[in-house]
Amino acid sequence: MAIIDRISTPADLQRLSYLQLDQLSEEIRKLLIEKVSRTGGHLGPNLGVVELTIAIHRIFESPHDPILFDTGHQSYVHKILTGRKDSFEKLRQRGGIAGYPSRSESVHDVIENSHASTALSWADGIARGFKIKGESDRSVVAVVGDGALTGGMSWEALNNISATDDLPLIIVVNDNERSYSPTIGGMAKHLSTLRATKGYEKFLDWGKEVLEKTPVLGHSIYEALHGMKKGLKDIVAPQGMFEDLGLKYLGPIDGHDISALESALASAKRFGGPVIVHAITEKGRGHGPALDDEAEKFHTVGIVDPATGKPIAPSTTSWTKVFSEELVEIGRERSDIVAITAAMLGPTGLDKFAKEFPDRTFDVGIAEQHATTSAAGMAFTGLHPVVALYSTFLNRAFDQLLLDVALHKAPVTFVLDRSGITGDDGPSHHGIWDLALTSLIPGIHVAAPRDEIRLRELLREAVAIDDGPSIIRFPKGAIAGEMPAFERKDGIDILYRGESADILLISIGAMSTIAVEAASLAYREGVGVTVVDPRWVRPLPTQLLSMAEKFKEVVVLEDGLAHGGVGSAFSEMVRDRGLAIAVHSIGVPQEFIEHSKRQEILNDLGLTPGAIAQKIVALHSFTLTGFTMREREEMQLPPRGIENR
């Protein structure tokens, strides 16, 4: 019987010898490679924390001692050790376990938010809560990647943690020199120095051995050096930076030596106050393809061959790839274009720009707030920064976007990848908030391209804006084929023209394919639908109003929040003009959406051609009967005859 099959709770680890623990580590890696290669997920980070996670669970008693992961993508081993091994068959799939900690799965999971640099603040709050309640026998363990320490929130937390010397809080720095890509910045250099330093204690031991043999002055010199401990520490052991904050520091420690890890963690637990345990790990350990320095994709993988690591699914052209290519072309034409990323050079497509223009590319680490305000500063000097982020991560920099960029009318272009429903990574990774959030920002310009040609076109229009910020948003995954317009009228593309003026369907960005299919299905039911794409959705073109007056009903289809998004903005335009136009929003409900495949979620939300056609035909039917809006809401039933597809 394999050792991994004998582990159902962390307590089962206590009965194993170190030889058996090493075997368990190998079995866990084998399982991870096999299962994650089939489902996709965060393979590299978890291969690197196997021994570290085992050691933590051997020294601390979860859930009595909460273990917090920052970010949660490095929690797969934790899930295996807490009884969820068999659930990895459906990792990140409907009905299966999440790719991040989930309270609904286990009492051992605490933080569901998967954004980086948050765990230390959580740990501070939990430890203080235990202290106030008199639960002095409980420790809090925060596992923090070196990449997360590039985020400002981590340092805000450390500043407060260090102010209380009896918080039972252990900070485990999982130092693998990488976030998505190699970790950059001053913190990365500092940790690199620590990795290369044997420590001031060894220096003093050498000094004592040599100097004590020196007649007369030897002992005095050693005592003087020992008195200079602080200065020596700064020179030969830069962990002094942490200790200057009032934090006990242990390390660096081999993150794959369970015995050494246990010794350090046990010492940290006994200390009774905040302690940093610095563990050096190897991201992707035990899997050749993941250890390739160029294989940044092994932070997260799709479905791959477990032996070679090569994708099994056919390659497609992604939105990210098109953006990447076009930005390089623009960069060749304009020397004022600079690119900024927050530790996601490859995932956002800025790697090609960085290769050609290294002096005009800036990776600020996991620090979206800093990236945004730094971009405002660059814009002040006459540059035009392009800040590439995942849509969900723009949420973190809203204040800076509002008050540092928009207030100062800084010409900065934000490119938001993974907008709309993303799927597998769960509620904190969906990019459904950007359209609602940007509606609050004066003077902002937001574009939503529907295909490759429009992405290239709108990116060029965005970087030409010089009186304030601009945003380009597009979804995750493969880009659809070209969706040509019958005509462009006042900047608005007409994609499908109904034979009668029943419904005007305003399609936002990549929803155009669904919108046109829905219009075609509605036509079969005798309802004329005209589909238009405004291209720019902030501010909405006023020409939409005169166009909308010719129709009985207007429907806005978007992959952002139905309330607070583009539909709401258009309703306000209609109301402000005093027009008698009924506007209906079809979009994402205001709720947190669990992990599933993107198409499964779209089906659930009724964001499919068939479901949208049903709603459109129903709206038209109620219009003919003369029911009021309230009566429509109370009586609306889908008509028969339209397949939900």
C-alpha positions, 0 to 999 in steps of 0.5 A: 500500500502506498504511503499516500493512501494511508494519509487522510488527516495531518495527524497520520503524518506523525507516525511516519519516519523521515525515510517514509516522509521522503517516499511520501514526497515522491508519491505526492509529486507523482500524483500532482504531475499525473492529475494536474496534467489532466485537468490543468492547474498550478503545477510548478508552485505545488511541486516546490512546496511538498516537503515544506507543507509536510513539515508544517503539518507535522509541527502545527495542528491544523485547524487548531493552528490555522495555516494560511496560504498566500496565494492559495495556488500553492495549497494542493499539497495541503489539500492532499494531506487534509483528506482530499487526494481522491478529489484531484480527479476533478480539480478545478472542474464542476463538482470537484475541488477548487484550485484555491483553498475553499472553506466549503471543502474543509475546515483546514482552509481559511483564505479563499481570496487568491490575490497575492500579498494578503495573507500576512494581514489575515494572519495579523488579524487572526493572531490578535483575535486569539490573543484577545480571546485568551487562546494562547495555545494557538499559533498562526502560520502564514505561507508567503511566496517571495513574489508576494513580498513585492506587494506593498500590503505585505509590508504594511502587515509586517510593520504592524506585526512587528509592533507586538512581540508576543503574537504567536505568528510564524511567517514561512517565506517560500523562496523559489525566486519566482512568482509567475516569472523570476521575482524582481526588485529590491526584495528579490535582491535581498533574498538572493543575498540571504540565499548566498550568505552563510550567516554572521554566526559562522563568521563569528565562530570562525573569528573566535577560533582564529582570534582566540589563538592570537596572544594578548589581543586576540580575545579583546579583538573578538569581543570587539567584533562581537560587540559590532554584531549589528554591523556585522549582521548587516554586512554578512547576514542581511536578515538584519532587515527583518530583525530591525523590524522586530521580527525573529529570523530563522534561515535560510533553510533547505525547503526540501529537507523535512528534518531541517524544516521541522527543527526551524518550525519547532523553534519558531513555535516555541518562541511565542512571538512573530518569527520569519522562517526563510525556506529555499525551495525549487519551483517545479521540483521533480518534473523536468519540463517544469524546471526549464527556466523558460517554462514560465507557463508551468506556474499554471498549465493547461491539459498537457502530456505528463511526461513532456509537459507539452500541451495536448489541445491544439494551439489557437490564436489567443487575445493575449498573443494578438495584443502582444504582437500589435503592441510591439508594432506600435512600440516600433513606431512610437518611442514614447510607448513603455510597458508595465507589468505586475509580475506577469510579463509572459501571461499578459503578453508583454514578454515580446515587447520586453525582448525588443525594448528591454529599457522600455519595459518595467516589471514592478512585482506583485504591486498593481497599485505602484504600477498604476501610480508609477505609470501616472508619473511616467505619463507626466514626463511625456511617455505613454505607459501601457499597463497590462493586467488581468482584469481582476487585478485592476480591482486592487488599484482602483484608488490609484486609477481614480485619483492618480491617473484619472484625476491628473488626466494622465494618458495611460492605457490599461490592457485588461486580459481575462475580462468577463467570466474566466472559469477554472480559477473561481470567484476571485479571478473572474473579470466581471467588475471592470465595467462597473468600476470604471463607470465611476471614473470621470473622463475614462475611455473604455473599449471592448474589441469583438475580434482580432481586427478590432483589438488591433484597431482599438489598441491604436486608438487607445494609445492615441488618447492624450487627455486621460486614461484608456482601457482595452478589455478582452476575455481569456482564451482563443480569439474568435474568427473575424466578425465583420460589420455591415457598416460603421455609422458614427463609430458604431458597427452594425453587425446584424440588421433585422427586417423590422425595428423590434429589438436593438441588441447592443453587444459589448465586445466578445459577446458579439458572436453570441449576440448575432446567433441570438438575433438569427434565432429570434428572427426564426420566431418572427422578431427583428433584431438589429445587433450593434457594437459600439466598440467604445463603451466608456463613454457610450456614444450618444449616437446610440440614443438616436439609433435606439429611438427607432426600436421598440425595445433595447437590450444590452448584452455584456459579460460584466455585471448586469447592474452597474455595467454598460446596460445601466449606463445606457439606461441612465443616458436614456433617463437623463434625456427623458426618452421613453425607451425600455432598456434591458440588461443581460449580463452577470448577476451580482454574486460570486461565481464558483469555478467551472468551465467558462461555457458551463458558467455561461450556460448557467447564467443564460448567456447563450444564443438560445437563452438570449433569444428566448428573452428577446422573443419574450420581451417582444411578446410582452410589448405587443400585449402592452403589459407594464414593466412590472407586469413583464417582470412578474409574468415573463415566461420563455416561449416555446420553440427555441432551443437553449443553445 
